[in-house]
Amino acid sequence: MRAFEDADVHATSPFRGKYRHGRTAAGANLRIRAVNQAISCDPRSMPVLCYHSVDSAWASPLAIDSDEFARQCAWLTRHRQVIPAESLVPVLAEGHRPPPRTVAMTFDDGFEGLYHHAFSPLVRNRLPAMVFLVARTLDGGPNHADWLRPQPAVAPSTLTREQVLEMQAAGITFGSHSYAHHDLTQLTEAECVRDLRESREVLEDLLRQPVGLVAYPYGLHAPHVRRAAERAGYDYALSLPEEHEPRDRFAVPRVGKEPRARRSRGSPSRMASS
């Protein structure tokens, strides 16, 4: 696998050393290696990128600066073939090697910052992207990210139904991030099926098209969660692994853009959002 400093992934890459908000050097090095792995398209890598919010005003590991995101979009346009997640995920799920330099862009949680700061550069650079929505925020529930731990003084807002439809009309696609953003591994299989099925149905009613992809909240899954995703009617499910794990239709890995050390399987209160 090639390093950031090698050949085409060199010091001009906006992915190199662009981490902020008090992250440690060790953590930055780990994330640099992870993103390098993702964009290298090595057959063992995870060429599905996972962002969260794009918001210069939100000092969170989940948020990327809007100017930095615009630079990354421009770089990806020049140096990578960005294809829709719904095209790349089946290739990865079946264990096939994706085309060279191919990546997909995904966004978890449906933060409103995407509409204000990511939508324009994505459209301007003609980059396909998929946003995974927490359906409750579009179904009469709180229109802010009340699942964040620790909860900020002012929780960031989530996309409105009108914003989602406007983005969809411009070519952005959408998937499920569950109905209520629970840690699904802490629910029974029946509870997981209900949550995931309700999310799919709410989103399909809004989008007027099938929703076949789900991204697990916090990236966490277990055998009963994977079975539930299939029973709830999804075609594929995406994770955020901290280490190598078996890959199949309901555990397609992505590489995250935030520290993973904060995520704890046993303590949802300590989890960073995904």
C-alpha positions in Angstrom: 0.0 0.0 0.0 1.3 3.4 -0.9 1.9 6.1 1.7 0.5 9.6 1.6 4.0 10.9 0.7 4.3 8.6 -2.3 3.6 9.5 -5.9 0.1 10.8 -6.6 -1.0 10.9 -2.9 1.6 13.4 -1.8 1.8 16.6 0.3 -0.7 18.4 -1.9 -3.4 16.0 -0.9 -6.0 17.7 1.3 -6.4 14.5 3.2 -2.9 14.8 4.6 -2.6 16.2 8.1 -6.0 18.1 8.0 -7.4 17.1 11.4 -8.4 19.6 14.0 -10.3 20.2 17.3 -7.6 18.9 19.6 -6.9 15.5 18.1 -3.7 13.9 19.2 -0.8 13.3 16.9 -1.1 9.6 17.4 -4.8 9.6 16.5 -4.1 11.8 13.5 -1.5 9.3 12.2 -4.0 6.5 12.6 -6.6 8.4 10.7 -4.1 9.4 8.0 -3.3 5.8 7.4 -7.0 4.9 7.4 -7.9 7.5 4.8 -4.8 6.6 2.8 -6.0 3.0 2.8 -9.4 4.0 1.7 -8.4 6.1 -1.2 -5.6 3.7 -2.3 -8.2 1.2 -3.5 -6.0 -1.6 -2.3 -8.2 -4.8 -2.5 -8.0 -5.1 1.3 -9.0 -1.5 1.9 -12.3 0.3 2.5 -12.9 2.7 -0.4 -16.2 3.9 1.0 -15.6 7.2 2.9 -17.8 8.1 5.8 -18.2 11.8 6.7 -20.6 13.3 9.3 -21.1 17.0 9.3 -19.5 19.8 7.3 -19.7 22.8 9.5 -16.8 25.3 10.3 -18.7 26.6 13.4 -19.1 23.2 15.1 -16.0 22.3 17.0 -16.5 18.6 17.0 -14.5 15.6 15.7 -17.6 14.8 13.7 -17.4 18.1 11.7 -15.0 19.0 8.9 -14.3 22.6 8.0 -16.3 23.7 5.0 -13.3 25.1 3.1 -11.4 21.9 3.8 -14.3 19.8 2.5 -14.4 21.9 -0.7 -10.7 21.2 -1.2 -11.2 17.5 -0.7 -14.0 17.5 -3.2 -11.9 19.2 -5.8 -9.0 16.8 -5.1 -11.2 13.7 -5.4 -12.6 15.1 -8.7 -9.0 15.3 -10.1 -7.5 12.1 -8.6 -10.2 9.6 -8.0 -13.3 8.2 -9.7 -16.1 8.9 -7.3 -19.1 6.6 -8.0 -22.4 6.2 -6.2 -22.3 4.1 -3.0 -25.2 2.1 -4.3 -22.9 1.0 -7.2 -19.8 0.4 -5.2 -21.3 -1.4 -2.2 -22.6 -4.5 -4.1 -19.1 -4.9 -5.6 -17.5 -4.8 -2.2 -20.2 -7.0 -0.6 -19.5 -9.8 -3.1 -15.8 -9.7 -2.3 -14.8 -8.3 -5.7 -12.0 -5.8 -6.3 -13.4 -2.3 -7.2 -12.0 -0.5 -10.3 -8.7 1.3 -9.6 -8.9 4.6 -7.7 -12.7 4.2 -7.1 -14.3 5.6 -4.0 -17.7 6.4 -2.8 -18.8 9.3 -0.4 -21.3 8.7 2.4 -22.5 10.9 5.2 -24.1 9.7 8.5 -26.7 11.3 10.7 -28.2 13.8 8.2 -26.9 16.9 9.8 -28.3 20.2 8.4 -24.7 21.4 7.9 -24.6 19.2 4.8 -27.3 21.3 3.2 -25.5 24.5 3.9 -21.9 23.5 3.4 -21.6 20.2 1.5 -24.4 20.3 -1.0 -22.9 23.0 -3.2 -19.4 21.6 -3.5 -20.8 18.1 -4.2 -23.0 19.5 -7.0 -20.3 21.8 -8.3 -17.8 18.9 -8.6 -20.5 16.5 -9.8 -19.7 14.1 -7.0 -22.3 11.5 -6.2 -23.0 11.1 -2.5 -25.3 9.2 -0.2 -26.6 10.5 3.1 -27.8 8.1 5.8 -30.8 9.6 7.6 -32.2 9.0 11.1 -35.8 8.7 10.1 -37.3 9.9 13.4 -36.0 13.4 12.7 -38.2 13.4 9.6 -41.2 11.8 11.2 -42.3 14.2 13.8 -39.4 13.6 16.2 -36.8 16.1 17.4 -35.1 17.8 14.5 -31.8 17.8 16.1 -29.1 15.2 17.0 -30.3 14.2 20.5 -28.2 11.0 20.3 -24.8 12.8 20.7 -22.8 11.8 23.7 -21.8 14.0 25.4 -24.8 16.1 24.4 -23.6 19.6 23.4 -25.2 22.7 24.8 -26.9 23.2 21.5 -27.4 20.0 19.5 -26.9 20.4 15.8 -30.0 20.5 13.7 -30.8 17.8 11.2 -32.0 18.1 7.6 -35.7 19.0 7.1 -37.9 17.1 4.7 -37.8 20.0 2.3 -34.0 20.0 2.3 -33.8 16.3 1.7 -36.2 16.5 -1.3 -34.2 19.4 -2.8 -31.0 17.5 -2.4 -32.6 14.4 -3.9 -33.7 16.4 -6.9 -30.1 17.5 -7.5 -28.9 13.9 -7.4 -27.9 13.2 -3.8 -29.2 9.8 -2.7 -30.3 8.7 0.7 -30.2 5.6 2.9 -31.3 4.6 6.4 -29.3 5.3 9.6 -32.1 3.5 11.6 -35.2 5.1 13.0 -34.0 6.3 16.4 -30.2 6.0 16.3 -30.0 3.4 19.1 -27.1 1.1 19.5 -28.7 -1.8 17.7 -26.4 -4.4 19.4 -28.2 -3.6 22.7 -31.7 -4.3 21.2 -33.3 -7.7 20.6 -33.5 -8.9 17.1 -37.3 -8.2 17.0 -36.6 -4.7 18.2 -34.0 -4.2 15.6 -36.3 -5.4 12.9 -39.0 -2.9 14.0 -36.6 0.0 14.2 -35.0 -0.7 10.8 -38.2 -1.5 9.0 -39.9 1.7 10.3 -37.0 3.7 9.2 -37.1 2.2 5.7 -40.8 2.8 5.4 -40.7 6.4 6.6 -37.9 7.2 4.1 -39.5 5.4 1.2 -42.7 7.3 1.8 -40.7 10.6 1.7 -38.4 9.8 -1.2 -40.9 7.9 -3.2 -38.3 5.2 -4.1 -36.9 2.1 -2.6 -34.3 2.5 0.2 -32.0 -0.5 0.0 -29.0 0.6 2.1 -28.6 1.1 5.8 -25.7 2.3 7.8 -25.6 1.0 11.4 -25.6 3.6 14.2 -22.2 4.0 15.7 -21.0 1.4 13.1 -21.9 -1.3 15.5 -23.4 -4.7 14.5 -23.7 -8.3 15.6 -25.1 -11.4 14.1 -28.7 -10.6 15.2 -28.4 -7.1 13.9 -27.3 -8.3 10.5 -30.2 -10.7 10.4 -32.5 -7.9 11.4 -31.3 -5.7 8.6 -32.1 -8.4 6.0 -35.5 -9.2 7.6 -36.3 -5.4 7.6 -36.0 -5.4 3.8 -32.5 -4.0 3.1 -30.2 -5.2 0.4 -26.9 -4.1 2.1 -25.7 -2.7 5.4 -22.6 -0.6 6.1 -20.4 -0.6 9.2 -17.4 1.3 10.6 -15.0 -1.4 11.8 -12.2 -0.6 14.2 -10.3 -3.6 12.9 -10.5 -6.3 10.3 -13.9 -8.1 10.2 -15.6 -10.5 7.8 -17.3 -8.7 4.9 -20.6 -9.7 3.5 -23.8 -8.0 2.3 -24.7 -6.9 5.8 -21.3 -5.8 7.0 -19.7 -3.7 4.2 -16.9 -1.6 5.8 -16.3 2.1 5.5 -13.5 4.3 6.8 -14.6 7.0 9.2 -13.4 10.6 9.3 -13.4 10.9 13.1 -11.6 9.2 16.0 -12.9 5.7 16.6 -11.3 5.2 20.0 -14.2 7.0 21.6 -16.6 4.3 20.5 -17.3 1.7 23.2 -19.5 -1.3 22.5 -20.5 -1.6 26.2 -21.1 2.0 27.0 -23.4 3.9 24.6 -23.0 7.0 26.8 -19.3 7.1 25.8 -19.9 6.7 22.1 -19.2 9.3 19.5 -22.0 9.6 17.0 -21.9 7.8 13.7 
